[in-house]
Amino acid sequence: MARCKTDCVEKPIARGFEILGGFVGRHPWWFLILPMFISAGLGGGFYFLADREANGIEEMFTPMDGPAKHERQVVKQYFPQSDSNFSRLRLYTEGTFASLIIVTPGQNILTFTALKNIFEMDRNVTNMRIGAFAFKDLCVEKGGGCVSNSIFDIVKTPSDVNTATINYPYNGTIFIASEIGGVKLKSGLTQIESAEAIRLFYFLKEDNQTINTMWLKKFIEAASKMKKEEGMTISYFTSISRDEEFEKSSDSIIPLFSLTYALAINFSIISCLRLDCVRNKVWVATFGVLSAGMAVLSSFGLLLYCGMPFAMTVATAPFLILGLVMMLCQIGVSRFTGEHILVPAEQLRQLMLLCLPQLLPQWHLNRLGLLRGNRVDYITCIPFINKFTW
């Protein structure tokens, strides 16, 4: 009885793999050395990793086309802010700023000693430089100079605090409730009798975010080392503080990632060991892991060369690649031993002929699953998921 043949696709594929295997077996050094040079060249894209990192909370974890972003564009269009005539009321984002909060719990901060210390802190902050850029080059302006803190407009020098009268919440036309806290007023009046906290703001122009970020990081470092008198506490916050803490939490799991990668690599190699030295395929597993590593290096480096942002979630992608490679290695080892073939080129030819066509169904099923998941992830509006699928 005639039977229907179903190898019309497998046979030409197997023949093609056989020819490829024979060619690789006759020219092994080209296929060993050339991929290493290619991977090394493409891996140079990691030089741009620091510039391509995209771990901003709003940038990565909020919908790309969310209504809030469209409404912000409307505010930006009709109520634009100006760095040369700055007003906090016209900010349509949080802004680029640093904030210093000085508190004297249970004590009056509006004293000569405390204000002398605060004036010194302000001077240290405004004297910070990033290369050729001073604070006056980076700050937002109003009236031809850097926007100052209201407390310094009212109290010009520390000694003026003994004679100055400060009203709350408005001192004339100046709103000071956002900068002076823990206020106690004189009975029946709007004059401040004592206060426990002063908050200073330092807003920066948004035209050079790289320099701004460097200045803000230097501010955080300086604020953590500021001298203060007994009974005084200093807190600080910047527009990048949340992103900095998010990056630190990401960096804290790098040792765990390294341990997990080491365990996965060792398991992948050990699982291909055999008690029979002839059937032992430990080198197949070793080069399989090496190939997975080179694939990650080359693909990530190429995307960084092309300007693709790098999100921390992408660091989990090598697990998927390593898992796929080791699955193919395991199936290949189980399908073929080749102990009766002594010529390496012939052994590789037979391996490609016998094993790879049988690996194709597993490979295609795996790829179809990944492509289906990636398509769903690619069309999502959450950027960090979108970046992961690339």
C-alpha positions in Angstrom: 0.0 0.0 0.0 1.5 3.4 -1.0 2.2 5.7 1.8 2.1 9.5 1.7 5.6 11.0 2.1 5.9 13.9 4.5 9.6 14.6 4.3 9.4 16.9 1.3 10.4 19.8 3.5 12.8 18.0 5.9 14.9 16.4 3.1 16.1 19.6 1.4 16.6 21.3 4.8 18.7 18.3 6.0 20.7 18.4 2.7 21.4 22.1 3.2 22.5 21.6 6.8 24.7 18.7 5.7 26.5 20.9 3.2 26.9 23.7 5.8 28.2 21.2 8.4 30.8 19.9 6.0 31.9 23.4 5.1 32.2 24.4 8.7 34.1 21.2 9.5 36.6 21.9 6.6 37.2 25.5 7.7 36.8 25.4 11.5 39.1 28.3 12.3 37.1 30.8 10.3 34.0 29.9 12.3 35.9 30.1 15.6 37.9 33.3 15.2 35.6 35.4 12.9 32.6 35.4 15.3 34.9 36.4 18.2 36.1 39.5 16.3 32.5 40.4 15.2 31.3 40.0 18.8 34.2 42.1 20.1 33.4 44.8 17.6 29.7 44.9 18.2 30.3 44.6 22.0 32.0 48.0 21.8 28.4 49.4 21.8 28.5 48.9 25.6 30.7 52.0 25.7 27.5 54.0 25.3 25.7 52.1 28.1 25.9 54.9 30.6 24.4 57.3 28.1 21.7 54.9 26.9 20.4 53.8 30.4 16.7 54.6 30.7 15.5 53.9 34.2 13.4 57.0 34.6 10.3 56.1 36.5 8.0 58.4 34.5 9.8 57.6 31.2 9.7 53.8 31.6 6.7 53.0 33.8 3.9 55.3 32.6 1.8 54.9 29.4 3.4 56.5 26.3 0.1 57.9 25.1 -1.6 58.5 28.5 -4.2 61.3 28.8 -2.0 63.1 31.4 0.9 63.5 28.9 -1.5 64.9 26.2 -2.9 67.4 28.8 0.7 68.3 29.8 1.4 69.2 26.1 -1.6 71.5 26.1 -0.3 73.3 29.2 3.2 73.4 27.6 1.8 74.9 24.4 -0.4 77.6 26.0 1.4 78.3 29.3 5.1 77.9 28.5 7.7 78.4 31.2 10.6 80.7 30.7 14.1 80.1 32.3 14.9 83.8 32.0 11.7 84.9 33.8 11.0 81.9 36.1 7.9 81.2 38.0 7.2 78.0 39.9 3.5 78.4 39.1 4.2 78.0 35.4 6.0 74.6 35.7 4.3 71.9 33.8 6.6 69.2 35.1 8.2 68.8 38.5 11.1 70.8 37.2 14.9 70.2 37.7 15.7 71.3 41.2 17.4 70.5 44.5 15.9 71.1 47.9 17.6 71.5 51.3 15.4 71.2 54.4 16.9 72.4 57.7 15.0 71.6 60.9 15.6 72.4 64.6 13.0 70.2 66.4 11.5 72.0 69.4 13.8 75.1 68.9 13.4 78.4 67.0 15.4 78.3 63.8 15.0 82.1 63.3 18.1 82.9 65.4 21.4 84.4 64.5 23.3 81.2 65.1 21.0 79.0 63.0 20.7 81.5 60.1 24.5 81.9 60.1 24.8 78.2 59.5 22.0 78.2 56.9 23.7 81.1 55.0 26.9 79.1 55.0 25.1 76.1 53.6 23.5 78.2 50.8 26.9 79.6 50.0 28.4 76.2 49.7 25.6 75.1 47.3 25.8 78.1 45.1 29.6 77.9 44.8 29.5 74.3 43.4 30.9 74.0 39.9 30.8 71.3 37.3 33.8 71.8 35.1 33.4 75.3 33.6 29.8 75.6 34.7 29.0 77.5 37.8 25.6 77.6 39.5 24.9 81.0 37.9 25.3 79.4 34.5 22.8 76.6 35.3 20.2 78.3 37.5 16.8 79.7 36.3 16.7 83.5 36.3 14.4 86.2 37.3 15.2 89.9 37.0 18.6 89.2 35.4 19.9 87.0 38.2 19.4 83.5 39.8 16.0 83.0 41.5 16.7 83.4 45.2 15.0 81.9 48.2 12.4 84.1 49.8 13.9 83.9 53.3 17.1 85.5 51.9 15.0 88.3 50.3 13.5 89.1 53.7 16.6 88.5 55.9 19.5 89.8 54.0 22.1 88.8 56.7 21.9 86.6 59.8 22.0 89.6 62.1 18.8 91.1 60.4 16.7 88.3 62.0 16.7 90.2 65.3 15.1 93.3 63.8 13.1 91.9 60.8 9.4 91.4 61.1 8.2 88.3 59.1 4.5 87.9 58.4 2.9 84.5 57.6 1.8 83.1 55.1 2.4 86.3 53.0 5.2 88.7 53.9 4.1 91.6 51.7 3.7 90.0 48.3 6.0 87.1 49.0 4.4 83.7 49.8 6.7 82.1 52.4 4.5 79.2 53.6 6.4 76.8 51.3 9.8 77.8 52.7 9.2 78.3 56.4 7.6 75.5 58.5 6.7 74.7 62.0 5.5 78.2 62.5 4.2 79.7 65.7 2.5 83.1 65.3 2.2 85.9 67.8 -1.1 86.0 69.6 -3.8 87.6 67.3 -1.2 88.6 64.7 0.2 87.3 61.4 3.8 87.9 62.6 6.0 84.8 63.2 7.1 84.3 66.7 9.2 81.2 66.0 9.7 78.5 63.4 11.3 75.1 63.3 12.1 74.5 59.7 13.4 76.3 56.6 13.4 74.8 53.1 15.7 76.1 50.3 15.1 75.5 46.6 17.6 75.6 43.8 16.0 75.4 40.3 18.0 74.7 37.2 17.4 75.3 33.5 16.3 72.3 31.6 18.4 72.8 28.4 21.4 70.7 29.5 20.2 67.6 31.5 23.6 65.9 31.5 25.3 68.8 33.3 22.2 69.2 35.5 22.3 65.6 36.6 26.0 65.9 37.4 25.3 69.0 39.5 22.4 67.4 41.3 24.6 64.3 42.1 27.3 66.6 43.5 24.6 68.4 45.5 23.5 65.1 47.1 27.1 64.3 48.0 27.7 67.8 49.4 24.4 67.8 51.4 25.2 64.5 53.0 28.5 66.0 54.4 27.2 69.4 55.5 28.2 70.6 59.0 25.4 71.5 61.3 25.0 72.7 64.8 23.8 70.6 67.7 20.1 69.9 67.6 19.8 70.7 63.8 18.9 68.1 61.2 19.4 68.4 57.4 17.3 66.6 54.8 17.6 66.9 51.0 15.7 66.0 48.0 16.2 66.5 44.2 14.2 65.9 41.0 16.4 62.8 40.4 16.2 61.4 43.9 13.5 58.8 43.0 15.4 57.7 39.9 18.6 57.5 41.9 17.0 55.3 44.5 15.4 53.1 41.7 18.9 52.7 40.1 20.4 51.8 43.5 17.8 49.1 44.1 18.5 47.8 40.6 22.3 47.8 41.3 21.7 45.9 44.5 20.4 42.8 42.6 23.4 42.6 40.3 25.3 40.2 42.6 22.2 38.0 42.7 22.1 38.1 38.9 25.7 37.2 38.7 25.2 34.2 41.1 22.1 33.1 39.1 24.0 33.3 35.8 26.9 31.3 37.3 24.5 28.6 38.5 22.7 28.5 35.1 26.0 28.2 33.2 27.4 25.5 35.5 24.1 23.5 35.4 24.0 23.8 31.6 27.5 22.4 31.2 27.2 19.7 33.9 24.0 18.4 32.5 25.8 17.5 29.3 28.4 15.3 31.1 28.4 11.6 30.5 30.1 8.8 32.3 31.2 7.4 28.9 34.2 9.5 27.8 33.3 8.9 24.1 29.7 10.1 24.6 30.7 12.9 26.8 29.7 16.3 25.2 31.0 18.8 27.8 32.7 20.8 25.1 29.4 21.0 23.1 27.8 22.6 26.2 30.8 24.9 26.9 30.7 26.3 23.4 26.9 26.5 23.5 27.2 28.7 26.6 30.0 30.7 24.9 27.8 31.1 21.8 24.9 32.4 23.9 27.2 34.9 25.6 28.6 36.1 22.3 25.0 36.4 21.0 24.0 38.6 23.9 27.1 40.7 23.6 26.7 41.2 19.9 22.9 41.9 19.9 22.9 44.2 22.9 26.0 46.0 21.5 24.4 46.5 18.1 21.2 48.0 19.7 23.3 50.3 21.8 25.2 51.5 18.7 21.8 52.2 17.1 20.7 54.3 20.0 18.3 51.9 21.6 17.6 52.8 25.3 18.7 50.2 27.8 16.2 49.4 30.6 17.3 47.3 33.6 14.6 44.7 32.8 16.5 43.7 29.7 19.2 42.2 31.9 16.9 39.1 32.3 17.0 38.4 28.5 20.2 36.3 28.6 18.3 33.7 30.6 15.9 33.1 27.7 18.7 32.9 25.2 20.8 30.5 27.4 17.7 28.4 28.0 17.0 28.0 24.3 20.7 27.3 23.4 21.0 24.6 26.1 17.7 23.0 25.1 19.1 22.6 21.5 22.4 21.3 22.9 20.6 18.7 25.1 18.5 17.5 22.2 21.5 17.3 20.0 23.5 15.3 22.5 20.6 12.9 23.0 20.1 12.4 19.2 23.7 12.0 18.2 26.9 10.6 19.7 29.1 10.1 16.6 31.5 7.8 18.4 32.1 5.7 15.3 33.3 8.8 13.2 36.9 9.8 13.7 37.1 12.6 11.1 35.9 15.9 12.8 34.6 17.4 9.5 32.6 14.2 8.8 31.3 14.1 12.3 30.1 17.7 12.1 28.5 17.0 8.7 26.6 14.0 10.1 25.6 16.0 13.2 24.1 18.8 11.0 22.4 16.2 8.8 20.8 14.0 11.5 20.1 16.4 14.3 19.3 19.9 13.1 16.3 18.9 11.0 14.9 17.2 14.0 15.6 20.2 16.2 13.7 22.5 13.9 10.2 21.7 15.2 11.2 22.4 18.8 13.0 25.6 17.7 10.0 26.8 15.7 7.5 26.0 18.5 9.7 28.0 20.9 10.1 30.9 18.5 6.3 31.0 17.8 5.6 31.2 21.6 8.2 34.0 22.0 6.9 35.9 18.9 3.3 35.7 20.1 4.4 37.0 23.5 6.7 39.6 22.0 3.9 40.8 19.7 1.6 41.4 22.7 4.4 43.1 24.6 5.5 45.2 21.6 2.1 46.8 21.1 1.8 47.6 24.8 1.9 51.3 25.9 4.3 50.7 28.8 7.8 51.6 27.6 9.9 49.3 29.7 7.9 46.2 28.4 8.3 47.6 24.9 12.1 48.0 25.2 12.3 44.4 26.6 10.8 42.9 23.4 13.5 44.5 21.3 
